[in-house]
Amino acid sequence: MGQRLSGGRSCLDVPGRLLQQQPPPPPPPVRRKLALLFAMLCIWLYMFLYSCAGSCAAAPGLLLLGSGSRAAHAPPAAAAGSVGPPLRQRFPEAPATPLTAGRETAEGAASQEEQSPAAPDSPSSISTFFSGSGSKQLPQAIIIGVKKGGTRALLEFLRVHPDVRAVGAEPHFFDRSYDKGLAWYRELMPRTLDGQITMEKTPSYFVTREAPARISAMSKDTKLIVVVRDPVTRAVSDYTQTLSKRPDIPTFESLTFRNRSAGLIDTSWSAIQIGLYAKHLEHWLRHFPVRQMLFVSGERLIRDPAGELGRVQDFLGLKRIITDKHFYFNQTKGFPCLKKAEGSGRPHCLGKTKGRPHPEIDREVLRRLRDFYRPFNRKFYQMTGHDFGWD
């Protein structure tokens, strides 16, 4: 009837709890290796997505992986100017009293583009997911002017580039909020990853006497972009914008002259004063060499946006990613629009405040204005090395 143990009990009488206390068998080595491999794969995938998040965030409507960082080459001499007397390069022509109170009213009618914040930087879903990535940096490049020259269009076009991160609103730091300090200014900037450029645009900087020294104090290496336009057309556009907000202001003709019978132009009116580009540029050249400034033709930006954006990308040391394929010409508005805006897969045109029809201006007044600006224009061509063809 079965063998007896030394204690006199049968082996069948061993308590079940002794069997339960036996240690479980170790997991097979293959299972441990698979678990380790899976953990390493998760870590690698996280690091890969982290590294490409910046490029994905700014891709126009789709995920661009490995789109390239800033090129290491220096900007071409033709785009950036030269140290010595610059060679003149002609741009392709684009296609074709109660008065004092009225002037104060015109000056007080603030531009939506220049006075109010534009739409804030609107990152895509990828950049929202990685909103904690990167860091906020002071801008390495600033669009400093000019009002009604095409600065908003240029900024919107540049934001298509995956290596450009720009704040949408105009900070107005170096002209209105300088006392708030650089820490406050830095906090306005979007987060960037290594290899991306931080930018902002405030057109009033170009005509602010203190701005050159203040920007230089922040960084002498800051790259400056100036979008300029025929000063007569720019003045009419400036007036048109004000007229849309204050229909009761005096006529363009009456605001233009200090004494119309004597033909004296009133340079105290900002619409006229902004167009004296040579005078404003003198202040900037005291703090920055001309090679550190890029002058963009507002007319060419409309007629050939890809060509002008090519110059800007070279100047910023960026790979030429923005090309003809990004634009289409809107016949109704009369200027180019983006096929796909940053962070969206849909076409994008600038708002209804852009492309307003200009009022009819007395041709004699326009002729006198052209005569007035001609010597300033020619000096500006000489200073920049570019003939913009406004005469």
C-alpha positions as CSV (number, residue, x, y, z in Angstrom):
1,M,0.0,0.0,0.0
2,G,2.5,2.6,-0.8
3,Q,5.9,3.4,0.7
4,R,6.3,5.1,4.1
5,L,8.3,8.2,4.7
6,S,10.8,8.3,7.5
7,G,8.2,10.0,9.6
8,G,5.8,7.2,9.1
9,R,3.5,9.2,6.7
10,S,2.6,8.3,3.2
11,C,3.8,10.5,0.4
12,L,0.2,11.1,-0.4
13,D,-0.3,12.8,2.9
14,V,2.1,15.8,2.1
15,P,0.1,19.0,2.8
16,G,-1.0,21.0,-0.3
17,R,0.5,24.2,1.1
18,L,3.9,22.8,0.7
19,L,3.3,22.4,-3.0
20,Q,2.0,26.0,-3.3
21,Q,5.1,27.5,-1.8
22,Q,7.3,26.2,-4.6
23,P,8.8,29.3,-6.5
24,P,7.4,29.8,-10.0
25,P,9.6,28.8,-12.9
26,P,11.7,31.7,-14.3
27,P,10.4,33.3,-17.5
28,P,12.0,32.1,-20.7
29,P,15.0,34.2,-21.8
30,V,13.2,34.9,-25.2
31,R,10.4,36.8,-23.4
32,R,12.8,39.0,-21.5
33,K,14.7,39.9,-24.7
34,L,11.4,40.8,-26.5
35,A,10.4,43.1,-23.6
36,L,13.8,44.8,-23.6
37,L,13.6,45.3,-27.4
38,F,10.2,46.8,-27.2
39,A,11.2,49.3,-24.5
40,M,14.2,50.3,-26.6
41,L,12.0,50.7,-29.7
42,C,9.7,53.1,-27.7
43,I,12.6,55.2,-26.6
44,W,14.0,55.4,-30.1
45,L,10.6,56.4,-31.6
46,Y,10.1,59.1,-29.0
47,M,13.6,60.6,-29.7
48,F,13.0,60.5,-33.4
49,L,9.7,62.3,-33.2
50,Y,11.2,64.9,-30.8
51,S,14.0,65.7,-33.2
52,C,11.7,66.2,-36.2
53,A,8.9,68.0,-34.4
54,G,10.1,71.5,-35.4
55,S,10.2,70.7,-39.0
56,C,6.8,69.0,-39.0
57,A,5.2,71.9,-37.1
58,A,5.8,74.4,-39.9
59,A,5.3,72.1,-42.9
60,P,2.6,73.5,-45.3
61,G,-0.3,71.2,-44.8
62,L,1.6,67.9,-44.6
63,L,4.3,66.2,-42.5
64,L,7.7,67.1,-43.8
65,L,10.4,64.8,-42.3
66,G,14.0,65.7,-42.9
67,S,13.2,68.9,-44.7
68,G,16.6,70.3,-44.0
69,S,18.0,72.9,-41.7
70,R,19.6,76.2,-42.5
71,A,22.3,75.9,-45.1
72,A,25.8,76.6,-43.9
73,H,26.6,78.8,-46.8
74,A,26.9,82.6,-46.5
75,P,24.3,84.8,-48.3
76,P,25.2,85.8,-51.8
77,A,26.9,89.1,-52.2
78,A,24.2,90.4,-54.5
79,A,21.5,89.7,-52.0
80,A,23.3,91.0,-48.9
81,G,25.2,94.0,-50.2
82,S,28.9,94.6,-49.8
83,V,31.2,96.4,-47.5
84,G,32.4,99.0,-50.0
85,P,30.4,101.2,-52.3
86,P,27.7,98.8,-53.6
87,L,27.2,98.1,-57.2
88,R,23.8,99.2,-58.4
89,Q,21.5,96.4,-59.5
90,R,18.3,97.2,-61.1
91,F,15.2,95.3,-60.0
92,P,12.8,94.1,-62.7
93,E,10.0,96.6,-63.1
94,A,6.7,95.6,-61.7
95,P,3.6,95.6,-64.0
96,A,1.9,98.0,-64.2
97,T,-6.0,124.9,-39.6
98,P,-8.9,122.7,-40.4
99,L,-6.2,121.1,-42.4
100,T,-4.0,120.6,-39.3
101,A,-7.0,119.1,-37.5
102,G,-7.6,116.8,-40.5
103,R,-4.0,115.8,-40.5
104,E,-4.1,114.9,-36.8
105,T,-7.2,112.8,-37.5
106,A,-5.4,111.0,-40.3
107,E,-2.5,110.3,-38.1
108,G,-4.8,109.0,-35.3
109,A,-6.5,106.5,-37.6
110,A,-4.3,103.5,-36.6
111,S,-3.6,100.8,-39.1
112,Q,-4.9,97.4,-38.3
113,E,-1.7,95.9,-39.7
114,E,0.6,98.3,-37.8
115,Q,-1.2,99.1,-34.6
116,S,-3.2,96.0,-33.7
117,P,-1.9,92.5,-33.2
118,A,-2.4,90.3,-36.2
119,A,-3.5,86.7,-35.9
120,P,-1.2,85.0,-33.3
121,D,1.2,82.3,-34.4
122,S,-1.0,79.3,-35.1
123,P,1.0,76.1,-35.0
124,S,-0.2,72.8,-36.5
125,S,-1.4,69.9,-34.5
126,I,2.1,68.4,-34.5
127,S,3.6,71.5,-33.0
128,T,0.8,71.6,-30.5
129,F,1.6,68.1,-29.4
130,F,5.2,69.1,-28.9
131,S,4.4,72.5,-27.4
132,G,6.8,71.8,-24.6
133,S,9.7,71.2,-26.9
134,G,12.4,73.7,-27.8
135,S,13.0,77.0,-26.2
136,K,12.1,80.7,-26.7
137,Q,14.9,82.7,-28.3
138,L,15.4,86.4,-29.1
139,P,14.9,86.9,-32.8
140,Q,17.8,86.4,-35.1
141,A,16.1,88.3,-37.9
142,I,13.5,91.1,-38.0
143,I,11.4,92.6,-40.7
144,I,11.8,96.3,-39.8
145,G,9.8,98.0,-42.5
146,V,8.1,99.7,-44.2
147,K,4.5,100.2,-43.5
148,K,2.3,99.4,-46.5
149,G,5.3,98.0,-48.3
150,G,4.3,94.3,-48.2
151,T,5.7,93.2,-44.8
152,R,2.6,91.1,-43.8
153,A,2.8,89.2,-47.1
154,L,6.5,88.5,-46.7
155,L,6.0,87.2,-43.2
156,E,3.1,84.9,-44.1
157,F,5.1,83.6,-47.1
158,L,8.2,82.9,-44.9
159,R,6.2,81.1,-42.3
160,V,5.7,78.3,-44.8
161,H,9.3,77.4,-44.4
162,P,9.8,74.6,-41.8
163,D,12.9,76.3,-40.3
164,V,11.2,79.7,-39.7
165,R,9.2,80.3,-36.6
166,A,7.7,83.8,-36.3
167,V,5.3,85.5,-33.9
168,G,2.2,86.6,-35.8
169,A,1.4,89.8,-33.9
170,E,3.6,92.8,-34.2
171,P,5.5,93.1,-30.9
172,H,6.3,96.8,-31.2
173,F,9.1,96.2,-28.6
174,F,11.8,98.5,-29.9
175,D,9.5,101.5,-30.4
176,R,6.8,101.3,-27.8
177,S,7.5,98.7,-25.1
178,Y,11.3,98.8,-24.7
179,D,11.0,99.6,-21.0
180,K,9.4,96.2,-20.4
181,G,12.8,94.5,-21.0
182,L,14.3,91.7,-23.1
183,A,12.8,89.0,-20.9
184,W,9.3,90.2,-21.7
185,Y,10.2,90.4,-25.4
186,R,11.6,86.9,-25.4
187,E,8.5,85.5,-23.9
188,L,6.5,86.8,-26.9
189,M,8.5,84.6,-29.2
190,P,7.5,81.1,-30.3
191,R,9.4,78.0,-29.2
192,T,12.1,76.9,-31.6
193,L,14.3,73.8,-32.0
194,D,18.0,73.7,-32.9
195,G,18.4,74.9,-36.5
196,Q,15.3,77.0,-36.7
197,I,15.2,80.8,-37.0
198,T,13.1,83.1,-34.7
199,M,11.6,86.1,-36.5
200,E,9.2,89.0,-35.9
201,K,8.1,92.0,-38.0
202,T,7.2,95.5,-36.9
203,P,7.2,98.0,-39.8
204,S,7.4,101.1,-37.7
205,Y,10.9,100.2,-36.5
206,F,12.4,101.5,-39.7
207,V,11.3,105.1,-39.0
208,T,11.9,105.0,-35.2
209,R,15.1,106.9,-34.4
210,E,15.9,104.8,-31.3
211,A,15.3,101.4,-32.9
212,P,18.7,100.8,-34.6
213,A,20.7,101.3,-31.3
214,R,18.3,99.2,-29.3
215,I,18.4,96.3,-31.7
216,S,22.1,96.5,-31.9
217,A,22.3,96.4,-28.1
218,M,20.3,93.2,-28.2
219,S,22.5,91.6,-30.9
220,K,24.9,93.2,-33.4
221,D,24.4,90.0,-35.6
222,T,20.6,90.5,-36.0
223,K,19.7,90.3,-39.7
224,L,17.4,93.1,-40.9
225,I,14.9,92.9,-43.7
226,V,13.3,96.1,-45.2
227,V,10.4,95.8,-47.7
228,V,10.2,99.0,-49.7
229,R,7.8,100.2,-52.4
230,D,7.5,103.2,-54.7
231,P,7.1,106.0,-52.0
232,V,4.3,107.7,-54.0
233,T,2.2,104.5,-54.3
234,R,3.0,103.7,-50.7
235,A,1.8,107.2,-49.5
236,V,-1.5,106.7,-51.4
237,S,-1.9,103.2,-49.9
238,D,-1.3,104.6,-46.5
239,Y,-3.9,107.3,-47.0
240,T,-6.4,104.7,-48.4
241,Q,-6.1,102.6,-45.2
242,T,-6.7,105.7,-43.0
243,L,-9.6,106.7,-45.2
244,S,-11.3,103.3,-44.8
245,K,-11.4,104.0,-41.0
246,R,-12.1,107.8,-41.1
247,P,-14.1,108.7,-44.2
248,D,-14.3,112.4,-43.0
249,I,-10.5,113.1,-43.2
250,P,-9.4,115.8,-45.7
251,T,-8.3,114.8,-49.2
252,F,-5.0,113.4,-50.0
253,E,-4.2,116.5,-52.1
254,S,-4.8,118.9,-49.2
255,L,-2.8,116.8,-46.7
256,T,0.2,116.5,-49.1
257,F,1.0,120.2,-49.3
258,R,2.1,122.6,-46.6
259,N,1.4,125.3,-49.2
260,R,-0.1,124.0,-52.5
261,S,0.3,127.2,-54.4
262,A,4.0,127.3,-53.6
263,G,4.3,123.5,-54.1
264,L,5.7,122.9,-50.7
265,I,5.4,119.2,-49.7
266,D,4.5,118.7,-46.0
267,T,7.1,116.1,-44.8
268,S,5.6,116.2,-41.3
269,W,2.7,114.0,-42.5
270,S,3.7,110.5,-41.8
271,A,2.4,109.2,-45.2
272,I,5.0,111.4,-46.9
273,Q,7.7,111.1,-44.2
274,I,7.9,107.3,-44.3
275,G,8.9,107.4,-48.0
276,L,12.1,109.3,-47.3
277,Y,14.0,105.9,-47.2
278,A,17.5,107.3,-47.6
279,K,17.1,109.5,-44.5
280,H,15.8,106.7,-42.4
281,L,18.5,104.3,-43.7
282,E,21.3,106.7,-42.5
283,H,20.3,106.0,-38.9
284,W,20.5,102.3,-39.4
285,L,23.9,102.3,-41.1
286,R,25.4,103.9,-38.0
287,H,24.8,100.7,-36.2
288,F,24.6,97.9,-38.9
289,P,26.7,97.3,-42.0
290,V,24.6,97.4,-45.3
291,R,25.6,93.7,-45.9
292,Q,23.5,92.8,-42.8
293,M,20.4,94.3,-44.3
294,L,18.2,92.9,-47.2
295,F,16.1,95.3,-49.2
296,V,13.0,93.5,-50.7
297,S,11.1,95.1,-53.6
298,G,7.4,95.3,-52.7
299,E,6.5,95.4,-56.4
300,R,8.5,92.3,-57.2
301,L,7.1,90.5,-54.2
302,I,3.7,90.8,-56.0
303,R,4.9,90.0,-59.5
304,D,7.4,87.3,-58.6
305,P,7.0,86.2,-55.0
306,A,9.1,83.0,-55.4
307,G,12.0,84.9,-56.9
308,E,12.0,87.5,-54.1
309,L,11.5,84.7,-51.4
310,G,14.6,83.0,-52.9
311,R,16.7,86.0,-52.1
312,V,15.3,86.2,-48.6
313,Q,15.9,82.5,-47.9
314,D,19.5,82.9,-49.2
315,F,20.0,86.0,-46.9
316,L,18.8,84.1,-43.9
317,G,21.0,81.1,-44.7
318,L,18.0,78.8,-45.3
319,K,17.5,76.0,-47.8
320,R,15.4,77.2,-50.7
321,I,12.1,75.4,-49.9
322,I,9.6,78.1,-50.8
323,T,9.2,78.1,-54.6
324,D,6.7,78.7,-57.4
325,K,4.7,75.7,-56.4
326,H,3.6,77.5,-53.1
327,F,1.8,80.4,-54.9
328,Y,-1.1,81.2,-57.1
329,F,-2.1,84.7,-58.3
330,N,-5.5,86.0,-57.1
331,Q,-6.9,88.1,-59.9
332,T,-9.6,89.7,-57.7
333,K,-7.2,90.9,-55.0
334,G,-4.4,91.6,-57.5
335,F,-1.6,89.8,-55.5
336,P,-0.3,86.3,-54.9
337,C,-1.7,83.9,-52.3
338,L,-0.5,80.7,-50.7
339,K,-1.8,77.4,-52.0
340,K,-1.2,76.0,-48.5
341,A,-0.7,78.2,-45.5
342,E,1.5,77.2,-42.5
343,G,-0.4,74.8,-40.3
344,S,-3.2,74.3,-42.9
345,G,-3.9,72.3,-46.1
346,R,-6.1,75.0,-47.5
347,P,-5.3,78.1,-49.7
348,H,-4.7,81.3,-47.9
349,C,-4.9,84.9,-49.0
350,L,-4.3,88.0,-46.9
351,G,-7.4,89.6,-45.4
352,K,-9.9,92.1,-46.8
353,T,-7.8,95.0,-45.5
354,K,-5.2,94.1,-48.2
355,G,-5.6,95.1,-51.8
356,R,-8.1,98.0,-51.3
357,P,-8.8,100.1,-54.4
358,H,-7.0,103.5,-54.2
359,P,-9.0,106.7,-54.6
360,E,-8.5,108.8,-57.7
361,I,-5.7,111.3,-57.0
362,D,-5.0,114.5,-58.9
363,R,-2.3,113.6,-61.5
364,E,-0.6,116.9,-61.0
365,V,-0.2,116.2,-57.3
366,L,1.3,112.8,-58.1
367,R,3.7,114.3,-60.5
368,R,4.9,116.8,-57.9
369,L,5.3,114.1,-55.4
370,R,7.5,112.1,-57.9
371,D,9.6,115.1,-58.5
372,F,10.0,115.6,-54.7
373,Y,11.0,112.0,-54.0
374,R,13.3,111.6,-57.0
375,P,16.6,112.8,-55.3
376,F,15.8,110.8,-52.2
377,N,15.2,107.7,-54.3
378,R,18.4,108.0,-56.2
379,K,20.4,108.4,-53.0
380,F,18.6,105.3,-51.6
381,Y,19.6,103.3,-54.8
382,Q,23.2,104.4,-54.2
383,M,23.2,103.4,-50.5
384,T,21.7,100.0,-51.1
385,G,23.2,99.1,-54.4
386,H,19.8,98.5,-56.0
387,D,17.9,100.5,-58.6
388,F,14.2,99.9,-57.8
389,G,13.0,101.7,-60.9
390,W,10.6,104.1,-59.2
391,D,11.6,107.1,-61.3
